[in-house]
Amino acid sequence: DGRLLPGGGCMVAAIDTARMASHVDAAPLINVGKPESFTLDMLVEKHRLNRSRTCVIGDRLDTDILYGRNGGMRTALVLTGIATSSQLTRTPSTSLPHFILPAFADLQKASS
């Protein structure tokens, strides 16, 4: 429907700004959310994942796909969520998904 919906990062930024305003000497927060690879690195280590054999699947280019790319993994964009096919033409090639699926149900077809 053309609306842009904010991710969770905007709430984190608002809270951090308020925290920094009341505690001038406070250390900045470490962002562990997407697209930062902090949590992905922990998952790889804990579950002994092979990055070259792991694919991050999501519906947002600026969080999910960038998360997988930042973590050195293949990525698949599902077009039934936030991102649209028209956004792909405006996205730098380094931020494009490796695979594009019309719907999550198409994952099984793509993997066979």
C-alpha positions as CSV (number, residue, x, y, z in Angstrom):
1,D,0.0,0.0,0.0
2,G,3.0,2.3,-0.3
3,R,3.5,3.0,3.4
4,L,6.9,2.9,5.0
5,L,6.9,1.2,8.4
6,P,9.7,2.0,10.9
7,G,11.8,-0.9,12.2
8,G,12.8,-1.4,15.8
9,G,15.9,0.7,15.4
10,C,14.0,4.0,15.6
11,M,12.8,3.1,19.1
12,V,16.3,2.1,20.2
13,A,17.7,5.4,18.8
14,A,15.0,7.4,20.7
15,I,15.7,5.7,24.0
16,D,19.5,6.1,23.5
17,T,19.1,9.8,22.7
18,A,17.1,10.3,25.9
19,R,19.6,8.3,27.9
20,M,22.5,10.3,26.5
21,A,20.8,13.6,27.2
22,S,20.3,12.7,30.9
23,H,23.7,11.1,31.4
24,V,26.3,13.1,29.4
25,D,29.2,10.8,30.3
26,A,27.3,7.6,29.4
27,A,28.9,5.2,27.0
28,P,27.1,4.8,23.7
29,L,25.0,1.7,23.3
30,I,26.2,-1.2,21.1
31,N,23.7,-2.0,18.4
32,V,23.0,-5.8,18.3
33,G,20.1,-5.6,16.0
34,K,19.9,-6.1,12.3
35,P,21.8,-5.2,10.1
36,E,24.7,-5.4,12.6
37,S,26.2,-8.9,12.5
38,F,26.7,-9.2,16.3
39,T,23.9,-11.7,16.9
40,L,24.6,-13.5,13.6
41,D,28.3,-14.0,14.7
42,M,27.0,-15.5,18.0
43,L,24.6,-17.9,16.2
44,V,27.4,-19.0,13.9
45,E,29.7,-19.8,16.8
46,K,27.1,-21.4,19.0
47,H,25.6,-23.7,16.3
48,R,28.8,-24.1,14.3
49,L,27.2,-22.8,11.1
50,N,29.0,-22.8,7.9
51,R,28.5,-19.3,6.5
52,S,28.9,-20.5,2.9
53,R,26.1,-23.0,3.4
54,T,23.7,-20.7,5.3
55,C,21.1,-18.4,3.9
56,V,19.4,-15.5,5.7
57,I,15.8,-15.1,4.5
58,G,13.9,-11.9,5.0
59,D,11.4,-9.3,3.6
60,R,13.4,-6.1,4.1
61,L,16.4,-5.0,2.1
62,D,17.8,-2.6,4.7
63,T,17.7,-5.0,7.6
64,D,17.3,-8.7,6.8
65,I,19.3,-8.8,3.5
66,L,22.0,-6.4,4.8
67,Y,22.2,-8.5,7.9
68,G,23.0,-11.6,5.9
69,R,25.4,-9.8,3.6
70,N,27.2,-8.2,6.6
71,G,27.5,-11.7,8.1
72,G,29.0,-13.1,4.9
73,M,26.0,-15.3,4.1
74,R,23.8,-15.9,1.1
75,T,20.5,-14.0,1.2
76,A,16.9,-14.5,0.0
77,L,14.4,-11.8,-0.3
78,V,10.7,-12.7,0.0
79,L,8.4,-10.3,-1.8
80,T,5.3,-10.9,0.4
81,G,6.5,-8.5,3.1
82,I,8.0,-5.0,3.2
83,A,10.3,-4.9,0.1
84,T,8.9,-4.6,-3.4
85,S,10.4,-5.7,-6.7
86,S,10.6,-2.0,-7.8
87,Q,13.0,-1.3,-4.9
88,L,15.5,-3.8,-6.4
89,T,16.2,-1.5,-9.3
90,R,17.2,1.3,-6.9
91,T,19.4,-0.9,-4.6
92,P,23.2,-1.0,-5.0
93,S,24.4,-4.4,-6.3
94,T,26.3,-5.0,-3.0
95,S,23.0,-4.8,-1.1
96,L,20.9,-7.0,-3.4
97,P,19.8,-10.4,-2.3
98,H,21.3,-13.5,-3.9
99,F,17.9,-15.0,-4.4
100,I,14.4,-13.5,-4.8
101,L,11.3,-15.4,-3.9
102,P,7.7,-14.3,-4.8
103,A,6.5,-15.9,-1.6
104,F,8.0,-17.9,1.3
105,A,6.2,-21.0,0.0
106,D,8.5,-20.8,-3.0
107,L,11.5,-21.6,-0.9
108,Q,11.0,-25.4,-1.2
109,K,10.8,-25.1,-5.0
110,A,14.0,-23.0,-5.1
111,S,15.9,-25.4,-2.9
112,S,15.2,-28.5,-5.0
